[in-house]
């Protein structure tokens, strides 16, 4: 087992721990970019908590991206069968397990500049994402450590059923975010669905997921107590640009 496979499985096992309330059953997914042509992604139906090396499927990006780019590809009926076949054709090993339909999302994220991704359904985040207050998740930051790990901006993606449409929408939203802010978001909040941690390694994706969950829990508490009081833009810029915070980020990156 390679170092990247081991790191990806550590991520899967961590976010799959039931007491974290991030995923249950076969929910969620993890992935990592192998090179410009391939990725590792969890197989459909596999539990994150119990994932093993055989549950990581090596897939080529090209068949998935070709499907996303094809204007004749659609969802429903024969369209769904075509999506499923494209995912099976993307496998490097024809005997490997079937990739999750959310491999479409992972391919989009990993070909947009990320090295790893983690998709979970945190209870606290989904409580907000399934409400009329979801926009507060991208309204700002509530505490300094949130800025250190998640940055000053994040992305809220409108609800679309998982599959081809969501893959296309995610690609559009990520491109727009990068154009506006000069980089990808650390976290994408999917309305009525869950979150995507977008990082430079599986270890960073775990930190992002943990901090996004903490932020959602604190935001829920602030709403229960009254109205959240977000940090001002001046404070955000100061925290984001402080030398000691850059040092903290470097130490976190080097710790895994």
C-alpha positions as CSV (number, residue, x, y, z in Angstrom):
1,X,0.0,0.0,0.0
2,X,1.4,3.4,-1.0
3,X,1.8,6.3,1.4
4,X,-1.0,8.2,-0.4
5,X,-3.4,5.2,-0.1
6,X,-2.6,4.9,3.6
7,X,-3.2,8.7,4.1
8,X,-6.5,8.5,2.3
9,X,-7.6,5.5,4.4
10,X,-6.7,7.4,7.6
11,X,-8.9,10.2,6.4
12,X,-11.8,7.8,5.6
13,X,-11.5,6.1,8.9
14,X,-11.4,9.4,10.8
15,X,-14.4,11.0,9.2
16,X,-16.3,7.7,9.4
17,X,-16.1,7.5,13.2
18,X,-19.8,7.5,14.3
19,X,-19.2,9.7,17.3
20,X,-18.1,12.5,15.1
21,X,-21.5,12.7,13.4
22,X,-20.0,13.4,10.0
23,X,-21.2,10.2,8.2
24,X,-23.1,7.0,8.8
25,X,-23.6,3.8,6.9
26,X,-22.1,4.2,3.4
27,X,-22.4,8.0,3.3
28,X,-19.5,10.2,2.1
29,X,-16.5,9.8,0.0
30,X,-12.8,10.6,-0.1
31,X,-10.4,11.0,-3.0
32,X,-6.8,12.0,-3.9
33,X,-5.1,13.0,-7.2
34,X,-2.5,10.5,-8.3
35,X,-1.3,12.6,-11.3
36,X,-2.8,14.7,-14.1
37,X,-4.6,11.6,-15.5
38,X,-5.7,9.6,-12.5
39,X,-7.3,9.7,-9.0
40,X,-8.1,7.3,-6.2
41,X,-11.8,7.5,-5.0
42,X,-13.8,5.4,-2.6
43,X,-16.1,2.7,-4.1
44,X,-19.8,3.0,-3.9
45,X,-21.5,1.3,-1.0
46,X,-18.3,1.1,1.1
47,X,-18.3,2.4,4.6
48,X,-15.8,5.1,5.3
49,X,-15.1,3.8,8.8
50,X,-14.4,0.2,7.5
51,X,-12.7,1.1,4.2
52,X,-9.7,-1.0,3.1
53,X,-7.3,-0.8,0.2
54,X,-9.8,-2.7,-2.1
55,X,-12.3,0.1,-1.5
56,X,-10.1,2.7,-3.2
57,X,-10.7,2.7,-6.9
58,X,-8.1,4.1,-9.3
59,X,-9.9,6.0,-12.0
60,X,-8.9,8.0,-15.1
61,X,-10.2,11.6,-15.3
62,X,-10.7,11.6,-19.1
63,X,-13.9,9.5,-19.4
64,X,-15.5,11.4,-16.6
65,X,-14.6,14.9,-18.0
66,X,-15.7,13.8,-21.5
67,X,-19.1,12.9,-20.1
68,X,-19.4,16.3,-18.3
69,X,-18.4,18.1,-21.5
70,X,-20.8,16.2,-23.7
71,X,-24.0,18.3,-24.3
72,X,-25.9,15.2,-25.3
73,X,-25.3,13.5,-21.9
74,X,-28.3,13.8,-19.6
75,X,-29.8,12.3,-16.4
76,X,-32.7,9.9,-16.1
77,X,-33.4,6.6,-17.9
78,X,-30.8,5.9,-20.5
79,X,-28.8,8.9,-19.3
80,X,-28.2,7.4,-15.9
81,X,-27.1,4.2,-17.5
82,X,-24.6,6.1,-19.6
83,X,-23.2,7.9,-16.5
84,X,-22.8,4.6,-14.7
85,X,-21.0,3.1,-17.7
86,X,-18.7,6.1,-17.9
87,X,-17.7,5.6,-14.3
88,X,-17.1,1.9,-14.9
89,X,-15.0,2.7,-18.0
90,X,-13.0,5.2,-16.0
91,X,-11.6,2.4,-13.8
92,X,-7.9,1.6,-14.5
93,X,-8.5,-2.0,-13.3
94,X,-11.7,-3.4,-14.9
95,X,-12.1,-5.8,-12.0
96,X,-12.1,-3.0,-9.4
97,X,-15.2,-2.0,-7.5
98,X,-17.7,0.4,-8.9
99,X,-16.9,4.1,-8.2
100,X,-19.5,6.2,-6.5
101,X,-21.6,8.5,-8.6
102,X,-20.0,11.3,-6.6
103,X,-16.7,10.4,-8.4
104,X,-18.0,13.0,-10.9
105,X,-17.7,15.7,-8.2
106,X,-14.3,14.4,-7.1
107,X,-13.0,14.5,-10.6
108,X,-14.1,18.1,-11.0
109,X,-12.5,19.1,-7.7
110,X,-9.2,17.3,-8.4
111,X,-8.9,18.7,-11.9
112,X,-9.6,22.2,-10.6
113,X,-6.4,22.5,-8.6
114,X,-6.9,20.4,-5.5
115,X,-4.8,17.4,-4.5
116,X,-7.5,15.7,-2.2
117,X,-11.1,16.0,-1.3
118,X,-13.5,14.7,1.4
119,X,-17.2,14.7,1.1
120,X,-19.3,14.2,4.3
121,X,-22.8,14.8,5.7
122,X,-22.2,16.4,9.1
123,X,-25.3,16.6,11.3
124,X,-24.6,20.2,12.4
125,X,-23.8,21.5,8.9
126,X,-26.8,19.8,7.3
127,X,-29.1,21.2,10.0
128,X,-28.2,24.6,8.5
129,X,-28.0,23.5,4.9
130,X,-31.5,22.1,5.1
131,X,-32.9,25.3,6.5
132,X,-33.6,28.9,5.3
133,X,-30.4,30.1,7.1
134,X,-27.9,28.2,4.9
135,X,-26.5,31.5,3.5
136,X,-25.1,32.2,7.0
137,X,-22.5,29.5,6.4
138,X,-20.8,31.7,3.8
139,X,-21.6,35.1,5.5
140,X,-18.2,35.3,7.2
141,X,-16.1,34.0,10.1
142,X,-17.0,33.8,13.8
143,X,-13.6,33.0,15.3
144,X,-9.9,33.3,14.4
145,X,-9.1,29.5,14.0
146,X,-11.8,29.3,11.5
147,X,-9.9,31.7,9.3
148,X,-6.6,29.9,9.8
149,X,-8.1,26.6,8.5
150,X,-11.0,27.5,6.2
151,X,-9.7,30.9,4.9
152,X,-11.8,34.0,4.7
153,X,-14.3,32.8,2.1
154,X,-16.2,29.6,1.3
155,X,-18.7,28.5,-1.3
156,X,-22.4,27.7,-1.1
157,X,-23.7,25.5,-3.9
158,X,-27.5,25.3,-4.7
159,X,-29.1,21.9,-4.5
160,X,-28.9,19.6,-7.5
161,X,-29.4,15.8,-7.3
162,X,-26.0,14.0,-7.1
163,X,-24.8,13.0,-10.5
164,X,-24.1,14.7,-13.9
165,X,-26.0,17.9,-13.1
166,X,-24.2,18.4,-9.7
167,X,-20.8,17.7,-11.3
168,X,-21.4,20.4,-14.0
169,X,-22.7,22.9,-11.4
170,X,-19.8,22.3,-9.1
171,X,-17.3,22.9,-11.9
172,X,-19.1,26.1,-12.8
173,X,-19.2,27.3,-9.2
174,X,-15.5,26.4,-8.5
175,X,-14.4,28.3,-11.6
176,X,-16.4,31.3,-10.6
177,X,-15.1,31.3,-7.1
178,X,-11.5,31.0,-8.3
179,X,-12.0,33.9,-10.7
180,X,-13.3,36.1,-7.9
181,X,-10.9,35.1,-5.2
182,X,-7.8,33.8,-6.9
183,X,-8.0,30.3,-5.3
184,X,-10.3,27.4,-4.7
185,X,-12.4,27.5,-1.5
186,X,-11.3,25.3,1.3
187,X,-14.9,24.2,1.8
188,X,-17.9,24.0,-0.4
189,X,-21.3,23.8,1.3
190,X,-23.9,21.8,-0.7
191,X,-27.4,22.8,0.1
192,X,-29.6,20.0,1.5
193,X,-26.7,17.6,1.0
194,X,-23.4,18.1,2.9
195,X,-19.9,19.5,2.6
196,X,-16.8,19.1,0.4
197,X,-13.4,19.7,2.0
198,X,-10.9,20.8,-0.7
199,X,-7.2,20.5,0.2
200,X,-3.6,19.9,-0.7
201,X,-3.6,16.5,1.1
202,X,-5.9,14.0,2.8
203,X,-4.6,15.3,6.2
204,X,-5.6,18.9,5.3
205,X,-9.0,17.7,4.2
206,X,-9.5,16.2,7.7
207,X,-8.6,19.5,9.3
208,X,-11.0,21.4,7.0
209,X,-13.8,18.9,7.7
210,X,-13.2,19.2,11.5
211,X,-13.1,23.0,11.5
212,X,-16.2,23.2,9.2
213,X,-18.1,21.0,11.6
214,X,-17.0,23.1,14.5
215,X,-18.0,26.3,12.7
216,X,-21.5,24.9,11.9
217,X,-21.9,23.8,15.6
218,X,-20.9,27.2,16.9
219,X,-23.2,28.9,14.3
220,X,-26.1,26.8,15.5
221,X,-25.3,27.8,19.1
222,X,-25.1,31.5,18.2
223,X,-28.5,31.3,16.4
224,X,-30.0,29.6,19.5
225,X,-28.6,32.4,21.7
226,X,-29.5,35.3,19.4
227,X,-27.9,36.4,16.1
228,X,-24.3,35.5,15.1
229,X,-21.8,38.3,15.2
230,X,-19.3,37.8,12.4
231,X,-15.8,39.2,12.4
232,X,-15.3,42.4,10.3
233,X,-13.4,42.2,7.0
234,X,-10.6,44.2,8.5
235,X,-10.2,41.6,11.2
236,X,-10.4,38.8,8.7
237,X,-7.7,40.3,6.6
238,X,-5.5,40.9,9.6
239,X,-5.8,37.3,10.8
240,X,-5.3,35.9,7.3
241,X,-2.2,37.9,6.8
242,X,-0.5,37.6,10.2
243,X,3.0,36.0,10.2
244,X,2.2,33.8,13.2
245,X,-0.9,32.4,11.5
246,X,1.3,31.5,8.4
247,X,3.6,29.7,10.8
248,X,0.7,27.9,12.4
249,X,-0.5,26.8,8.9
250,X,3.0,25.6,8.0
251,X,3.2,23.6,11.3
252,X,-0.2,22.0,10.6
253,X,0.8,21.0,7.1
254,X,4.1,19.5,8.3
255,X,2.4,17.5,11.1
256,X,1.0,14.9,8.7
